[in-house]
Amino acid sequence: MEAITQHSITVATDEAVRLWALASTEYPKSHEPLVTALVTNVIEVSSSLALNCRRALEVLPKDKKFPLNNPRWKWEPTSGEARIDDLWDATNRIIHARRLLIGLEKLPVHLSNIQGEAVFVPYIKAETDRKELAFIDPFAMAHAFLFGALPELLKLK
C-alpha cells in the first residue's frame, strides 16, 4: 500500500474519532463562542475526514459499500432534502461542497445535562455544483468509517 494511502488511513481514523466526539456531545446554546468554535471544528474535521477517507476508500473494490446506518441521535429530515446513506456519497458531497452547513438542533430538556437550552449536531447539509442540498449524519459517517471501512483497509496493510 502506498505511503499516502497509509497516511490517509491514519488521518481519517483520527478525524473519525474527533467527529464521533463532536457529534455525540451537547453544547450550551447560550455560549456563542463555544457554538461558533463547534461549527468551525465540525466543518474542518468532516472535511479532513472526507478527503482522507475518500483517498483510502479508492484502494477498495468500487462495489464495497459502507452504509451510514448507525446514528447517535434519532432524527429525520423535515424539509424534503435527501438523507445520504452511503460513506462514499457522503465523502464525495463534503469534498465537492459549495455549501456546507452544520445542523444545530435543540436537545430536549429531559435528555440534557446542561442548564438552559442545549444544542447538538445531528447532521451536516452539503450541496455541490451537481447535487442538491442533502443531509449527512456525522456520527453515522464516523461509525461507517471506523467499523466498516477501517477494518477492510487494515486487512490490506
C-alpha positions in Angstrom: 0.0 0.0 0.0 1.3 3.5 -0.9 2.6 5.7 1.9 0.0 8.4 1.0 -2.8 5.9 1.4 -1.4 4.7 4.7 -1.2 8.3 5.9 -4.8 9.0 4.8 -6.0 5.9 6.8 -4.3 7.2 9.9 -5.6 10.8 9.4 -9.1 9.6 8.6 -9.1 7.4 11.7 -8.1 10.4 13.9 -10.7 12.6 12.3 -13.5 10.0 12.6 -12.8 9.8 16.3 -13.0 13.6 16.6 -16.2 13.7 14.5 -17.7 11.0 16.7 -17.0 13.1 19.8 -18.2 16.4 18.3 -21.5 14.8 17.1 -22.1 12.9 20.4 -22.0 15.9 22.8 -24.4 18.5 23.9 -23.4 22.2 24.0 -24.9 25.2 25.8 -26.8 27.2 23.2 -26.2 30.5 25.0 -22.4 30.2 24.9 -21.8 31.8 21.5 -18.0 31.4 21.3 -18.3 27.7 22.1 -21.0 27.2 19.5 -19.1 29.1 16.9 -16.0 27.1 17.6 -18.1 23.9 17.4 -19.4 24.7 13.9 -15.9 25.6 12.7 -14.5 22.3 14.1 -17.2 20.2 12.6 -16.5 21.8 9.2 -12.8 21.3 9.5 -12.9 17.7 10.9 -15.6 16.5 8.5 -13.7 18.0 5.5 -10.4 16.4 6.6 -12.2 13.1 7.2 -13.9 13.2 3.8 -10.7 13.9 1.9 -8.6 11.2 3.7 -11.4 8.7 3.8 -12.1 9.1 0.1 -8.4 8.6 -0.7 -8.3 5.4 1.4 -11.6 4.1 0.0 -10.1 4.2 -3.5 -8.0 1.1 -2.8 -11.1 -1.0 -2.0 -13.4 -2.5 -4.6 -15.8 0.0 -6.0 -18.8 -2.2 -5.2 -17.9 -2.3 -1.5 -20.4 -0.1 0.3 -20.4 1.3 3.8 -23.9 2.4 4.9 -24.5 5.3 7.2 -26.9 3.4 9.4 -25.7 3.9 12.9 -26.8 7.4 14.1 -26.1 8.8 17.5 -29.4 10.8 17.5 -32.8 9.8 16.2 -33.8 12.4 13.6 -35.3 12.6 10.1 -35.2 15.5 7.6 -38.4 17.5 7.7 -37.7 19.9 4.8 -37.7 17.4 1.9 -34.0 17.1 1.2 -32.4 13.7 0.8 -30.6 11.9 3.6 -27.3 10.4 2.4 -26.9 6.7 3.3 -23.5 5.7 1.9 -20.0 6.7 3.1 -18.7 7.2 -0.5 -21.5 9.6 -1.3 -21.1 11.4 2.0 -17.4 12.0 1.5 -17.9 13.0 -2.2 -20.5 15.6 -1.2 -18.4 17.1 1.5 -15.2 17.2 -0.7 -17.1 18.9 -3.5 -19.4 21.1 -1.4 -20.2 24.5 -2.5 -22.4 24.9 0.6 -21.6 23.0 3.9 -24.0 23.8 6.7 -23.8 22.4 10.2 -27.1 21.5 11.8 -27.6 22.5 15.4 -30.8 21.3 17.0 -32.2 21.9 20.4 -31.8 18.9 22.7 -35.0 18.0 24.6 -34.7 19.1 28.3 -35.2 15.6 29.6 -32.1 14.4 27.7 -29.9 17.4 28.6 -27.3 17.6 31.4 -26.8 21.3 30.8 -28.8 24.0 32.5 -30.6 26.2 30.0 -31.0 25.2 26.4 -28.6 22.7 24.9 -27.9 22.0 21.3 -26.3 19.1 19.5 -25.0 18.3 15.9 -27.3 15.7 14.3 -26.5 16.5 10.7 -24.4 18.3 8.1 -26.1 19.6 5.0 -24.0 19.6 1.8 -24.7 20.9 -1.7 -22.4 20.6 -4.7 -22.5 22.0 -8.2 -24.1 18.8 -9.4 -26.1 17.6 -6.4 -28.8 19.3 -4.4 -28.6 20.0 -0.7 -28.7 16.8 1.3 -28.4 15.6 4.9 -25.3 13.7 6.2 -25.3 12.2 9.7 -21.7 13.0 11.0 -21.8 10.3 13.7 -23.0 7.7 11.3 -20.3 8.8 8.9 -17.6 8.3 11.6 -19.1 5.0 12.6 -19.2 3.7 9.0 -15.5 4.5 8.6 -14.3 3.2 11.9 -16.4 0.0 11.9 -16.9 -0.6 8.2 -14.1 0.8 6.0 -11.2 0.8 8.5 -11.3 -3.0 9.2 -11.3 -3.6 5.4 -8.4 -1.2 4.9 -6.4 -2.7 7.7 -6.7 -6.1 6.0 -4.8 -4.7 3.0 -1.8 -3.4 5.1 
